[in-house]
Structure formats: C-alpha cells, structure tokens
Amino acid sequence: MKKLDDYQKYLPILSKAKLFEGIPLEHYPQIFNFLQASILSFEKDELIQHLGEPLLYSGIVLDGTVEGSFINENYSKINMNHFERGRSFAEALACVQTPYSPIQLKALTNCTIMLINLKGIISGSSCPCSYQLNLTTNMLKILASQNVFSNLKLRIANQKSLRDRILIYLHSLAPDSEGYLHVPFTQTALAEFLGVNRSALSRELGRMQDENLIEVNDKKMKLLLIG
C-alpha cells in the first residue's frame, strides 16, 4: 500500500461518483477534508480489507478492479461483487463502523482508491460547505441501491436450478445498444458470485447456447429468448 497526495488528476472520475452528485468541483477540497479522504495505491492481490478487522472506511475505485468476498460456512470463498473504476464499495459497513468485518476486499489488479470516512455524514457533523444535504441524500440513494443488490443476491441463492440462477442474474443487467449484457466477471468469478461450481457453470452455459437461449461472446452475453 502506498499513500498518494494528488487527487487533481482523478477529478474526472470523482466528479461522476454517485456520492458527489450535484456538488460543484470547487467544493471538493472542503468535502474531502470533511470525509477525511485519502488516496492510496495497492498492488495486485494485496488485501485492502481483512476479514475480522474493523471496517471504518468506504472507498471509491479510481483505477483498477477491487473484489469483495466472504467465506461461507464450508470455508469456501463467495465472490460478492467486483468494483471497477468509478464504483464505490463498503458504504453500509463503513456507516456502522463495524468492528469485525464480514467481508474482505482485494485488489484484483494494481489499484488506486480514495478511502473516505462516512462517520461525519451519519453523525450529522457540520460540513464547512453548503452541500451536506447532497452528501446525505446521495448516501441514502447508494444504500438503497445496495439493498436492491442484496435482494438480488438472496433471490439467486434461493434458486435450486443453476439455469435459474444464471437467468435471474442476466435479467438484472442492462443491455447495451446491441442487446448485449456486459458481465463484469471472469467465468471463475461468476461461478463464485452465483455460488456454484465453475465446471457446472461452464457446462450449463454451453447447454444454454446449444438450445439458443443465450449468445456468449467473451464477457458479453445476449438473451435470445426473453420471457
């Protein structure tokens, strides 16, 4: 881990972060100070957050990819999600300042991350600029989105059929202009996300292609029969 001081070159990414929506760039220095923001770099495979350690900070990915995961009752790793440039992570846990993190966060690639302390937002501390309401509103929207995502994960986990797990996940993705769904996982990571065996996932995807249910093109998929 290496601490970096300059955030100026990351402003194009930070200005699109959901937490800072509606806040003019000239107020960012005050906002960053209020959130005790710091920019850190991590090497590939370096752990950003360890299981069981206090989780006090949320983060925004400025470069690279971060993986969030946990260990199930069988001591197998379950992939929660991947966070790429511009995405934020761990907001709910950082809000409650959990003393024992149930998740671990790992740099899948060399990463640059802005870590932020959300305690001021939750406690109602006074921000030195006039955009505290924006921060609070944006945080509520982020937490609501995380709740929707958690419900999706629960719905997937409750499916007995592997095909149903795949289809529910694919239906949760927004298609591009050509109808392709961009899956942000490798096949191994997708299997972990769905809570299934990688070989079983590969076989089922092959069967679904043979039955003309889906089209697979690397990390892009297209649903051919929707209903």
Secondary structure in CASP SS format (residue, H / E / C, confidence):
PFRMAT SS
TARGET T0000
AUTHOR 0000-0000-0000
METHOD secondary structure of the structure
MODEL  1
M C 1.00
K E 1.00
K E 1.00
L E 1.00
D C 1.00
D C 1.00
Y C 1.00
Q H 1.00
K H 1.00
Y H 1.00
L H 1.00
P H 1.00
I H 1.00
L H 1.00
S C 1.00
K C 1.00
A C 1.00
K H 1.00
L H 1.00
F H 1.00
E C 1.00
G C 1.00
I C 1.00
P C 1.00
L H 1.00
E H 1.00
H H 1.00
Y H 1.00
P H 1.00
Q H 1.00
I H 1.00
F H 1.00
N H 1.00
F H 1.00
L C 1.00
Q C 1.00
A C 1.00
S E 1.00
I E 1.00
L E 1.00
S E 1.00
F E 1.00
E C 1.00
K C 1.00
D C 1.00
E C 1.00
L E 1.00
I E 1.00
Q E 1.00
H C 1.00
L C 1.00
G C 1.00
E C 1.00
P C 1.00
L C 1.00
L C 1.00
Y C 1.00
S E 1.00
G E 1.00
I E 1.00
V E 1.00
L E 1.00
D E 1.00
G C 1.00
T C 1.00
V E 1.00
E E 1.00
G E 1.00
S E 1.00
F E 1.00
I E 1.00
N C 1.00
E C 1.00
N C 1.00
Y C 1.00
S C 1.00
K E 1.00
I E 1.00
N E 1.00
M E 1.00
N E 1.00
H E 1.00
F E 1.00
E C 1.00
R C 1.00
G C 1.00
R C 1.00
S E 1.00
F E 1.00
A C 1.00
E H 1.00
A H 1.00
L H 1.00
A H 1.00
C H 1.00
V H 1.00
Q C 1.00
T C 1.00
P C 1.00
Y C 1.00
S C 1.00
P C 1.00
I C 1.00
Q E 1.00
L E 1.00
K E 1.00
A E 1.00
L C 1.00
T C 1.00
N C 1.00
C E 1.00
T E 1.00
I E 1.00
M E 1.00
L E 1.00
I E 1.00
N C 1.00
L C 1.00
K H 1.00
G H 1.00
I H 1.00
I H 1.00
S H 1.00
G C 1.00
S C 1.00
S C 1.00
C C 1.00
P C 1.00
C C 1.00
S C 1.00
Y C 1.00
Q H 1.00
L H 1.00
N H 1.00
L H 1.00
T H 1.00
T H 1.00
N H 1.00
M H 1.00
L H 1.00
K H 1.00
I H 1.00
L H 1.00
A H 1.00
S H 1.00
Q H 1.00
N H 1.00
V H 1.00
F H 1.00
S H 1.00
N H 1.00
L H 1.00
K H 1.00
L H 1.00
R H 1.00
I H 1.00
A H 1.00
N C 1.00
Q C 1.00
K C 1.00
S C 1.00
L H 1.00
R H 1.00
D H 1.00
R H 1.00
I H 1.00
L H 1.00
I H 1.00
Y H 1.00
L H 1.00
H H 1.00
S C 1.00
L C 1.00
A C 1.00
P C 1.00
D C 1.00
S C 1.00
E C 1.00
G C 1.00
Y C 1.00
L E 1.00
H E 1.00
V C 1.00
P C 1.00
F C 1.00
T C 1.00
Q H 1.00
T H 1.00
A H 1.00
L H 1.00
A H 1.00
E H 1.00
F H 1.00
L H 1.00
G C 1.00
V C 1.00
N C 1.00
R H 1.00
S H 1.00
A H 1.00
L H 1.00
S H 1.00
R H 1.00
E H 1.00
L H 1.00
G H 1.00
R H 1.00
M H 1.00
Q H 1.00
D H 1.00
E C 1.00
N C 1.00
L C 1.00
I E 1.00
E E 1.00
V E 1.00
N E 1.00
D C 1.00
K C 1.00
K E 1.00
M E 1.00
K E 1.00
L E 1.00
L C 1.00
L C 1.00
I C 1.00
G C 1.00
END
